[in-house]
């Protein structure tokens, strides 16, 4: 069975209504790392976690099986 893309149809709504993660989560994850050059958000969706990871890591790579999710992701540049 192939990938079922349930989120591309309403990527805008997904990013608007998906809950945000607490900042302390990313502080904790960052504290577990010896280096902060790069983080990878492998199922980025529309980028909610990646936005917070940018505050802890020099660079964040995002990937998602849904091209529409990536297209609608919010970019944050430092």
C-alpha atoms as an extended CHARMM CRD file, in Angstrom:
* protein
*
        78  EXT
         1         1  UNK       CA              0.0000000000        0.0000000000        0.0000000000  PROA      1               0.0000000000
         2         2  UNK       CA              1.3590000000        3.4190000000       -0.9390000000  PROA      2               0.0000000000
         3         3  UNK       CA              1.4650000000        6.6550000000        0.9910000000  PROA      3               0.0000000000
         4         4  UNK       CA             -1.9820000000        8.1150000000        1.7010000000  PROA      4               0.0000000000
         5         5  UNK       CA             -1.6780000000       11.8860000000        1.6410000000  PROA      5               0.0000000000
         6         6  UNK       CA             -4.4450000000       13.0590000000        3.9600000000  PROA      6               0.0000000000
         7         7  UNK       CA             -3.0610000000       16.5520000000        4.5030000000  PROA      7               0.0000000000
         8         8  UNK       CA             -2.2430000000       18.0960000000        1.1190000000  PROA      8               0.0000000000
         9         9  UNK       CA             -5.8510000000       18.9380000000        0.3670000000  PROA      9               0.0000000000
        10        10  UNK       CA             -6.0410000000       21.4370000000        3.2300000000  PROA      10              0.0000000000
        11        11  UNK       CA             -2.4430000000       22.3030000000        4.0800000000  PROA      11              0.0000000000
        12        12  UNK       CA             -3.3920000000       25.8390000000        5.0850000000  PROA      12              0.0000000000
        13        13  UNK       CA             -5.9740000000       24.6060000000        7.5960000000  PROA      13              0.0000000000
        14        14  UNK       CA             -3.5310000000       22.0280000000        8.9110000000  PROA      14              0.0000000000
        15        15  UNK       CA             -0.9690000000       24.6720000000        9.8490000000  PROA      15              0.0000000000
        16        16  UNK       CA             -3.6140000000       26.9760000000       11.2980000000  PROA      16              0.0000000000
        17        17  UNK       CA             -5.2940000000       24.4350000000       13.5660000000  PROA      17              0.0000000000
        18        18  UNK       CA             -2.4930000000       22.0290000000       14.5150000000  PROA      18              0.0000000000
        19        19  UNK       CA             -1.4590000000       22.6940000000       18.1200000000  PROA      19              0.0000000000
        20        20  UNK       CA              1.8440000000       24.3810000000       18.8520000000  PROA      20              0.0000000000
        21        21  UNK       CA              4.4500000000       22.5700000000       20.8900000000  PROA      21              0.0000000000
        22        22  UNK       CA              5.7390000000       23.9800000000       24.2060000000  PROA      22              0.0000000000
        23        23  UNK       CA              9.0780000000       25.8040000000       23.9500000000  PROA      23              0.0000000000
        24        24  UNK       CA             10.4350000000       23.7250000000       26.8520000000  PROA      24              0.0000000000
        25        25  UNK       CA             10.2160000000       20.6180000000       24.6590000000  PROA      25              0.0000000000
        26        26  UNK       CA             12.7670000000       22.0420000000       22.2350000000  PROA      26              0.0000000000
        27        27  UNK       CA             15.0030000000       23.3320000000       25.0190000000  PROA      27              0.0000000000
        28        28  UNK       CA             15.0500000000       19.7940000000       26.4210000000  PROA      28              0.0000000000
        29        29  UNK       CA             15.7330000000       18.1710000000       23.0390000000  PROA      29              0.0000000000
        30        30  UNK       CA             18.5100000000       20.6630000000       22.4100000000  PROA      30              0.0000000000
        31        31  UNK       CA             20.0630000000       19.8990000000       25.7930000000  PROA      31              0.0000000000
        32        32  UNK       CA             20.4560000000       16.2520000000       24.7140000000  PROA      32              0.0000000000
        33        33  UNK       CA             22.6460000000       17.2210000000       21.7500000000  PROA      33              0.0000000000
        34        34  UNK       CA             26.3990000000       17.7710000000       21.8120000000  PROA      34              0.0000000000
        35        35  UNK       CA             26.2740000000       19.8720000000       18.6480000000  PROA      35              0.0000000000
        36        36  UNK       CA             23.7220000000       22.3790000000       17.4180000000  PROA      36              0.0000000000
        37        37  UNK       CA             24.7640000000       22.7890000000       13.8010000000  PROA      37              0.0000000000
        38        38  UNK       CA             21.8670000000       20.8970000000       12.2320000000  PROA      38              0.0000000000
        39        39  UNK       CA             18.4830000000       19.4070000000       13.1020000000  PROA      39              0.0000000000
        40        40  UNK       CA             16.2280000000       17.3950000000       10.8000000000  PROA      40              0.0000000000
        41        41  UNK       CA             12.4460000000       17.5260000000       11.0530000000  PROA      41              0.0000000000
        42        42  UNK       CA             11.6890000000       14.4090000000        9.0190000000  PROA      42              0.0000000000
        43        43  UNK       CA              7.8740000000       14.6760000000        9.0540000000  PROA      43              0.0000000000
        44        44  UNK       CA              7.6930000000       18.4540000000        9.0750000000  PROA      44              0.0000000000
        45        45  UNK       CA              4.1100000000       18.9650000000        7.9760000000  PROA      45              0.0000000000
        46        46  UNK       CA              3.7450000000       22.7140000000        7.7680000000  PROA      46              0.0000000000
        47        47  UNK       CA              6.7130000000       23.3940000000       10.0260000000  PROA      47              0.0000000000
        48        48  UNK       CA              5.3850000000       23.9260000000       13.5510000000  PROA      48              0.0000000000
        49        49  UNK       CA              8.2420000000       22.0140000000       15.1770000000  PROA      49              0.0000000000
        50        50  UNK       CA             10.8540000000       23.3050000000       12.7460000000  PROA      50              0.0000000000
        51        51  UNK       CA             10.0440000000       26.9150000000       13.6610000000  PROA      51              0.0000000000
        52        52  UNK       CA             10.9710000000       26.1530000000       17.2830000000  PROA      52              0.0000000000
        53        53  UNK       CA             14.0120000000       24.0830000000       16.3190000000  PROA      53              0.0000000000
        54        54  UNK       CA             15.4640000000       27.1140000000       14.5050000000  PROA      54              0.0000000000
        55        55  UNK       CA             15.8350000000       28.8180000000       17.8890000000  PROA      55              0.0000000000
        56        56  UNK       CA             18.0170000000       25.9410000000       19.1250000000  PROA      56              0.0000000000
        57        57  UNK       CA             19.9630000000       24.8630000000       16.0310000000  PROA      57              0.0000000000
        58        58  UNK       CA             21.9990000000       26.7610000000       13.4570000000  PROA      58              0.0000000000
        59        59  UNK       CA             20.2170000000       25.0860000000       10.5390000000  PROA      59              0.0000000000
        60        60  UNK       CA             17.0410000000       22.9900000000       10.2990000000  PROA      60              0.0000000000
        61        61  UNK       CA             16.2450000000       20.7170000000        7.3620000000  PROA      61              0.0000000000
        62        62  UNK       CA             12.6060000000       19.8550000000        6.8100000000  PROA      62              0.0000000000
        63        63  UNK       CA             11.1620000000       17.0140000000        4.7680000000  PROA      63              0.0000000000
        64        64  UNK       CA              7.6540000000       15.6790000000        4.3680000000  PROA      64              0.0000000000
        65        65  UNK       CA              6.0010000000       13.1950000000        2.0210000000  PROA      65              0.0000000000
        66        66  UNK       CA              3.4260000000       15.8790000000        1.1720000000  PROA      66              0.0000000000
        67        67  UNK       CA              4.8110000000       18.4860000000       -1.2320000000  PROA      67              0.0000000000
        68        68  UNK       CA              1.8020000000       20.6650000000       -0.4570000000  PROA      68              0.0000000000
        69        69  UNK       CA              2.6630000000       20.7020000000        3.2420000000  PROA      69              0.0000000000
        70        70  UNK       CA              6.2020000000       21.8630000000        2.5050000000  PROA      70              0.0000000000
        71        71  UNK       CA              4.9390000000       24.4550000000        0.0260000000  PROA      71              0.0000000000
        72        72  UNK       CA              2.6630000000       25.9210000000        2.7200000000  PROA      72              0.0000000000
        73        73  UNK       CA              5.2490000000       25.7490000000        5.4880000000  PROA      73              0.0000000000
        74        74  UNK       CA              6.2240000000       29.0120000000        7.1290000000  PROA      74              0.0000000000
        75        75  UNK       CA              9.8340000000       30.0140000000        6.5390000000  PROA      75              0.0000000000
        76        76  UNK       CA             11.8060000000       31.5380000000        9.4010000000  PROA      76              0.0000000000
        77        77  UNK       CA             15.1540000000       33.0320000000        8.6440000000  PROA      77              0.0000000000
        78        78  UNK       CA             17.6210000000       34.2550000000       11.2370000000  PROA      78              0.0000000000
